[in-house]
Amino acid sequence: MGIKNTFERMVEARQKQARRYVNGALLNLDDETLNRAGLTRDGIKAEGVSVYPF
């Protein structure tokens, strides 16, 4: 595995982690706001969710 491939895999993993974090934050919004953004609660959950306590 070359350095480029390793870097690409690392970036992809961080993007997935960030998306799960954002999905967790989006679930704090009400359904009306999610619908205006073209999102559904079930769709967000299907993508994966992580919650990071502060």
Rosetta constraint file for C-alpha pairs under 8 A:
AtomPair CA 1 CA 5 HARMONIC 6.30 0.50
AtomPair CA 1 CA 6 HARMONIC 6.76 0.50
AtomPair CA 2 CA 6 HARMONIC 6.30 0.50
AtomPair CA 3 CA 7 HARMONIC 6.10 0.50
AtomPair CA 4 CA 8 HARMONIC 6.17 0.50
AtomPair CA 5 CA 9 HARMONIC 6.21 0.50
AtomPair CA 6 CA 10 HARMONIC 6.21 0.50
AtomPair CA 7 CA 11 HARMONIC 6.20 0.50
AtomPair CA 8 CA 12 HARMONIC 6.13 0.50
AtomPair CA 9 CA 13 HARMONIC 6.16 0.50
AtomPair CA 10 CA 14 HARMONIC 6.31 0.50
AtomPair CA 11 CA 15 HARMONIC 6.17 0.50
AtomPair CA 12 CA 16 HARMONIC 6.32 0.50
AtomPair CA 13 CA 17 HARMONIC 6.24 0.50
AtomPair CA 14 CA 18 HARMONIC 6.08 0.50
AtomPair CA 15 CA 19 HARMONIC 6.11 0.50
AtomPair CA 16 CA 20 HARMONIC 6.25 0.50
AtomPair CA 17 CA 21 HARMONIC 6.33 0.50
AtomPair CA 17 CA 50 HARMONIC 7.98 0.50
AtomPair CA 18 CA 22 HARMONIC 6.18 0.50
AtomPair CA 19 CA 23 HARMONIC 6.07 0.50
AtomPair CA 19 CA 49 HARMONIC 7.97 0.50
AtomPair CA 20 CA 24 HARMONIC 6.28 0.50
AtomPair CA 20 CA 47 HARMONIC 7.34 0.50
AtomPair CA 20 CA 48 HARMONIC 5.46 0.50
AtomPair CA 20 CA 49 HARMONIC 4.44 0.50
AtomPair CA 20 CA 50 HARMONIC 5.13 0.50
AtomPair CA 21 CA 25 HARMONIC 6.52 0.50
AtomPair CA 21 CA 49 HARMONIC 6.34 0.50
AtomPair CA 21 CA 50 HARMONIC 5.15 0.50
AtomPair CA 21 CA 51 HARMONIC 6.21 0.50
AtomPair CA 21 CA 52 HARMONIC 7.31 0.50
AtomPair CA 22 CA 26 HARMONIC 6.13 0.50
AtomPair CA 22 CA 49 HARMONIC 7.93 0.50
AtomPair CA 23 CA 27 HARMONIC 6.30 0.50
AtomPair CA 23 CA 44 HARMONIC 5.97 0.50
AtomPair CA 23 CA 45 HARMONIC 7.46 0.50
AtomPair CA 23 CA 47 HARMONIC 7.84 0.50
AtomPair CA 23 CA 48 HARMONIC 7.18 0.50
AtomPair CA 23 CA 49 HARMONIC 5.48 0.50
AtomPair CA 23 CA 50 HARMONIC 7.36 0.50
AtomPair CA 24 CA 28 HARMONIC 7.20 0.50
AtomPair CA 24 CA 49 HARMONIC 5.13 0.50
AtomPair CA 24 CA 50 HARMONIC 5.56 0.50
AtomPair CA 24 CA 51 HARMONIC 5.48 0.50
AtomPair CA 25 CA 29 HARMONIC 7.61 0.50
AtomPair CA 25 CA 51 HARMONIC 7.72 0.50
AtomPair CA 26 CA 34 HARMONIC 7.71 0.50
AtomPair CA 26 CA 44 HARMONIC 7.93 0.50
AtomPair CA 27 CA 41 HARMONIC 6.71 0.50
AtomPair CA 27 CA 44 HARMONIC 7.58 0.50
AtomPair CA 29 CA 33 HARMONIC 6.42 0.50
AtomPair CA 29 CA 34 HARMONIC 6.61 0.50
AtomPair CA 30 CA 34 HARMONIC 6.42 0.50
AtomPair CA 31 CA 35 HARMONIC 6.04 0.50
AtomPair CA 31 CA 40 HARMONIC 7.42 0.50
AtomPair CA 31 CA 41 HARMONIC 7.29 0.50
AtomPair CA 32 CA 36 HARMONIC 6.29 0.50
AtomPair CA 33 CA 37 HARMONIC 6.42 0.50
AtomPair CA 34 CA 38 HARMONIC 6.36 0.50
AtomPair CA 34 CA 39 HARMONIC 5.01 0.50
AtomPair CA 34 CA 40 HARMONIC 6.10 0.50
AtomPair CA 34 CA 41 HARMONIC 7.45 0.50
AtomPair CA 35 CA 39 HARMONIC 5.26 0.50
AtomPair CA 35 CA 40 HARMONIC 6.23 0.50
AtomPair CA 39 CA 43 HARMONIC 6.80 0.50
AtomPair CA 39 CA 44 HARMONIC 7.18 0.50
AtomPair CA 40 CA 44 HARMONIC 6.28 0.50
AtomPair CA 41 CA 45 HARMONIC 6.29 0.50
AtomPair CA 42 CA 46 HARMONIC 6.12 0.50
AtomPair CA 43 CA 47 HARMONIC 6.56 0.50
AtomPair CA 44 CA 48 HARMONIC 6.82 0.50
AtomPair CA 44 CA 49 HARMONIC 7.52 0.50
AtomPair CA 45 CA 49 HARMONIC 6.06 0.50
